Amino acid sequence: MDKRLTDLTDEELIKEFQDNNTIQAYEILVNRFKDPLTNYVYRFLGDKDICTDIVQDTMIKFYIHKDSYKSFAKFSTWIYTIAGNLARNELKRRKRRTIFSLDNTGDDDDRKIQIEDTSFVSPERSTDSEMKGEIIQKALLKVKPVYREVVILRDIED
């Protein structure tokens, strides 16, 4: 990587990417924001696999829509907004998803059932700090998404 580029601020890097289509600037921004965005989206959804997909989609949207970023806002605000919107869309999608029984006989009284797996606990979470993180995550998932985002941005992402 070009040493000059790595010294640039986020806003300078996005400007370089917008003006000159410098892929290295894009890669530096992806590397800077990949882990913080993953943490942010995970706190929203509580699912590592979906979280990875959403962060990937965020980076793709960033690449495709780079020219929609305006310099009056911080780059971090813009990219977190993209990730937050995608996470909220996933939450909405989850609410709409229904599961039907395989034993469905077609009777009129068959009911749609929505199943939510809240019992999964990752085996690698064995230390005290990880258990505290899990408790915090469960509590965050009980909070309405709009308030959850405020807590995540303020207390977790600074």
Backbone hydrogen bonds in HBPLUS format (Angstrom, degrees):
<---DONOR---> <-ACCEPTOR-->    atom                        ^
c    i                          cat <-CA-CA->   ^        H-A-AA   ^      H-
h    n   atom  resd res      DA  || num        DHA   H-A  angle D-A-AA Bond
n    s   type  num  typ     dist DA aas  dist angle  dist       angle   num
A0005-LEU N   A0002-ASP O   3.00 MM   3  5.38 121.5  2.35 105.8 119.6     1
A0006-THR N   A0002-ASP O   3.20 MM   4  6.61 156.4  2.26 154.0 160.7     2
A0007-ASP N   A0004-ARG O   3.34 MM   3  5.47 142.4  2.50  98.3 108.3     3
A0008-LEU N   A0005-LEU O   3.06 MM   3  5.35 158.4  2.11 110.4 117.2     4
A0013-LEU N   A0009-THR O   2.92 MM   4  6.18 152.7  1.99 149.9 157.7     5
A0014-ILE N   A0010-ASP O   2.97 MM   4  6.27 162.4  2.00 154.8 158.4     6
A0015-LYS N   A0011-GLU O   3.12 MM   4  6.21 153.0  2.20 137.8 145.3     7
A0016-GLU N   A0012-GLU O   2.96 MM   4  6.18 154.9  2.03 142.7 149.5     8
A0017-PHE N   A0013-LEU O   2.86 MM   4  6.14 156.6  1.92 149.9 156.7     9
A0018-GLN N   A0014-ILE O   2.79 MM   4  5.98 157.3  1.84 148.0 154.3    10
A0019-ASP N   A0015-LYS O   2.84 MM   4  5.94 170.1  1.84 154.2 157.1    11
A0020-ASN N   A0016-GLU O   2.91 MM   4  5.67 162.4  1.94 144.3 150.1    12
A0021-ASN N   A0017-PHE O   2.91 MM   4  4.47 129.7  2.17 120.5 126.6    13
A0025-ALA N   A0022-THR O   3.11 MM   3  5.49 127.9  2.39 105.0 117.1    14
A0026-TYR N   A0022-THR O   3.38 MM   4  6.83 154.4  2.45 145.2 151.9    15
A0027-GLU N   A0023-ILE O   2.87 MM   4  6.20 162.3  1.90 156.9 161.5    16
A0028-ILE N   A0024-GLN O   2.94 MM   4  6.14 155.7  2.00 148.1 154.0    17
A0029-LEU N   A0025-ALA O   3.10 MM   4  6.35 161.8  2.13 147.8 152.3    18
A0030-VAL N   A0026-TYR O   2.88 MM   4  6.17 158.9  1.92 154.4 160.9    19
A0031-ASN N   A0027-GLU O   2.91 MM   4  6.12 164.1  1.94 149.2 153.3    20
A0032-ARG N   A0028-ILE O   2.91 MM   4  6.14 148.5  2.01 146.4 155.5    21
A0033-PHE N   A0029-LEU O   2.98 MM   4  6.11 151.4  2.07 149.4 156.0    22
A0034-LYS N   A0030-VAL O   2.82 MM   4  5.55 136.4  2.01 153.3 160.7    23
A0037-LEU N   A0033-PHE O   2.92 MM   4  5.81 159.5  1.97 150.9 157.1    24
A0038-THR N   A0034-LYS O   2.97 MM   4  6.09 150.2  2.06 142.9 151.9    25
A0039-ASN N   A0035-ASP O   3.00 MM   4  6.25 162.2  2.03 155.4 158.8    26
A0040-TYR N   A0036-PRO O   2.97 MM   4  6.16 159.4  2.01 144.4 150.5    27
A0041-VAL N   A0037-LEU O   2.85 MM   4  6.02 171.9  1.85 157.5 158.6    28
A0042-TYR N   A0038-THR O   2.88 MM   4  5.92 155.3  1.94 145.9 153.8    29
A0043-ARG N   A0039-ASN O   3.05 MM   4  6.23 152.9  2.12 145.9 152.1    30
A0044-PHE N   A0041-VAL O   3.01 MM   3  4.97 128.1  2.29  94.5 108.9    31
A0045-LEU N   A0041-VAL O   2.95 MM   4  6.24 160.1  1.99 156.7 160.7    32
A0046-GLY N   A0042-TYR O   2.65 MM   4  4.93 149.7  1.74 135.1 145.7    33
A0051-CYS N   A0047-ASP O   2.88 MM   4  5.92 154.3  1.95 150.2 158.9    34
A0052-THR N   A0048-LYS O   2.94 MM   4  6.14 155.4  2.01 147.3 152.0    35
A0053-ASP N   A0049-ASP O   3.17 MM   4  6.50 158.8  2.21 146.7 152.0    36
A0054-ILE N   A0050-ILE O   2.89 MM   4  6.17 156.1  1.94 153.4 160.1    37
A0055-VAL N   A0051-CYS O   2.96 MM   4  6.22 160.1  2.00 154.2 159.1    38
A0056-GLN N   A0052-THR O   2.99 MM   4  6.16 157.4  2.04 146.8 153.4    39
A0057-ASP N   A0053-ASP O   2.84 MM   4  6.11 157.9  1.89 148.0 154.4    40
A0058-THR N   A0054-ILE O   2.80 MM   4  6.02 146.9  1.91 143.0 152.8    41
A0059-MET N   A0055-VAL O   3.01 MM   4  6.32 155.5  2.07 148.1 153.2    42
A0060-ILE N   A0056-GLN O   2.99 MM   4  6.30 149.1  2.08 147.2 156.3    43
A0061-LYS N   A0057-ASP O   2.87 MM   4  6.10 163.4  1.89 150.5 154.8    44
A0062-PHE N   A0058-THR O   2.85 MM   4  6.05 154.7  1.91 146.9 154.8    45
A0063-TYR N   A0059-MET O   2.99 MM   4  6.17 155.1  2.05 139.2 145.2    46
A0064-ILE N   A0060-ILE O   2.89 MM   4  6.16 169.4  1.90 158.0 160.1    47
A0065-HIS N   A0061-LYS O   2.78 MM   4  5.70 162.6  1.81 150.6 156.1    48
A0068-SER N   A0065-HIS O   2.89 MM   3  5.54 162.9  1.92 122.1 127.9    49
A0069-TYR N   A0066-LYS O   3.30 MM   3  5.85 163.2  2.33 111.7 116.6    50
A0073-ALA N   A0070-LYS O   3.31 MM   3  6.36 176.2  2.31 131.0 132.1    51
A0078-TRP N   A0074-LYS O   3.27 MM   4  6.63 157.9  2.32 148.0 153.3    52
A0079-ILE N   A0075-PHE O   2.95 MM   4  6.28 165.8  1.97 164.3 166.7    53
A0080-TYR N   A0076-SER O   2.94 MM   4  5.94 157.5  1.99 146.4 153.0    54
A0081-THR N   A0077-THR O   2.98 MM   4  6.05 143.2  2.11 139.1 149.1    55
A0082-ILE N   A0078-TRP O   3.12 MM   4  6.48 153.0  2.20 145.3 151.7    56
A0083-ALA N   A0079-ILE O   3.05 MM   4  6.33 169.0  2.06 149.3 151.5    57
A0084-GLY N   A0080-TYR O   2.78 MM   4  5.87 158.8  1.83 145.5 152.3    58
A0085-ASN N   A0081-THR O   2.89 MM   4  6.02 157.7  1.94 148.1 153.6    59
A0086-LEU N   A0082-ILE O   3.03 MM   4  6.31 160.5  2.07 152.2 157.4    60
A0087-ALA N   A0083-ALA O   2.90 MM   4  6.13 154.4  1.97 148.3 155.8    61
A0088-ARG N   A0084-GLY O   2.87 MM   4  6.10 159.1  1.92 148.9 154.5    62
A0089-ASN N   A0085-ASN O   2.92 MM   4  6.13 154.6  1.99 146.0 153.2    63
A0090-GLU N   A0086-LEU O   3.01 MM   4  6.26 148.2  2.11 141.3 149.7    64
A0091-LEU N   A0087-ALA O   2.97 MM   4  6.33 152.8  2.04 147.7 155.1    65
A0092-LYS N   A0088-ARG O   2.95 MM   4  6.27 156.6  2.01 150.1 156.1    66
A0093-ARG N   A0089-ASN O   2.87 MM   4  6.09 155.3  1.94 145.7 153.1    67
A0094-ARG N   A0090-GLU O   2.90 MM   4  6.14 153.8  1.97 149.0 155.7    68
A0095-LYS N   A0091-LEU O   3.13 MM   4  6.42 149.4  2.23 142.7 150.2    69
A0096-ARG N   A0092-LYS O   3.17 MM   4  6.49 143.5  2.31 145.1 154.5    70
A0096-ARG N   A0093-ARG O   3.19 MM   3  5.22 125.6  2.50  95.1 108.7    71
A0097-ARG N   A0093-ARG O   3.12 MM   4  6.29 134.3  2.34 144.6 156.4    72
A0099-ILE N   A0113-ILE O   2.94 MM  14  5.47 156.0  2.00 146.3 154.2    73
A0113-ILE N   A0099-ILE O   3.28 MM  14  5.47 160.2  2.32 157.2 158.8    74
A0104-ASN N   A0101-SER O   3.19 MM   3  5.22 152.7  2.26 107.1 108.0    75
A0110-ASP N   A0107-ASP O   3.25 MM   3  5.72 166.9  2.26 115.5 117.0    76
A0125-ARG N   A0122-SER O   3.27 MM   3  5.85 165.2  2.29 116.9 120.6    77
A0126-SER N   A0124-GLU O   3.07 MM   2  5.72 125.3  2.39 106.7  91.4    78
A0131-MET N   A0127-THR O   2.94 MM   4  6.22 152.0  2.02 150.6 158.9    79
A0132-LYS N   A0128-ASP O   2.94 MM   4  6.23 153.7  2.01 151.0 158.3    80
A0133-GLY N   A0129-SER O   2.98 MM   4  6.21 152.3  2.05 140.2 148.0    81
A0134-GLU N   A0130-GLU O   2.96 MM   4  6.24 147.7  2.06 142.9 151.3    82
A0135-ILE N   A0131-MET O   3.02 MM   4  6.31 154.7  2.09 146.4 152.6    83
A0136-ILE N   A0132-LYS O   2.93 MM   4  6.21 160.8  1.97 151.9 157.2    84
A0137-GLN N   A0133-GLY O   2.85 MM   4  6.06 155.3  1.91 144.6 151.9    85
A0138-LYS N   A0134-GLU O   2.92 MM   4  6.17 162.7  1.95 151.1 154.8    86
A0139-ALA N   A0135-ILE O   3.03 MM   4  6.25 156.4  2.08 145.7 152.3    87
A0140-LEU N   A0136-ILE O   2.84 MM   4  6.11 154.3  1.90 149.8 157.5    88
A0141-LEU N   A0137-GLN O   2.95 MM   4  6.21 151.6  2.03 151.1 158.3    89
A0142-LYS N   A0139-ALA O   3.12 MM   3  5.30 144.9  2.25 101.3 111.6    90
A0143-VAL N   A0140-LEU O   3.08 MM   3  5.28 151.1  2.16 105.1 113.9    91
A0147-TYR N   A0144-LYS O   3.01 MM   3  5.51 122.8  2.34 114.9 128.3    92
A0148-ARG N   A0144-LYS O   2.85 MM   4  5.99 157.3  1.90 156.5 163.3    93
A0149-GLU N   A0145-PRO O   2.97 MM   4  6.07 157.6  2.02 148.3 151.9    94
A0151-VAL N   A0147-TYR O   3.07 MM   4  6.40 163.0  2.10 153.7 157.4    95
A0152-ILE N   A0148-ARG O   2.88 MM   4  6.09 167.9  1.89 157.4 160.9    96
A0153-LEU N   A0149-GLU O   2.91 MM   4  6.01 171.9  1.92 152.7 155.3    97
A0154-ARG N   A0150-VAL O   2.94 MM   4  5.99 158.6  1.99 148.2 154.6    98
A0155-ASP N   A0151-VAL O   2.86 MM   4  5.69 157.2  1.91 151.2 156.8    99
A0156-ILE N   A0152-ILE O   3.06 MM   4  4.99 138.7  2.23 121.9 134.0   100
A0157-GLU N   A0152-ILE O   2.95 MM   5  6.25 153.7  2.02 164.7 169.4   101
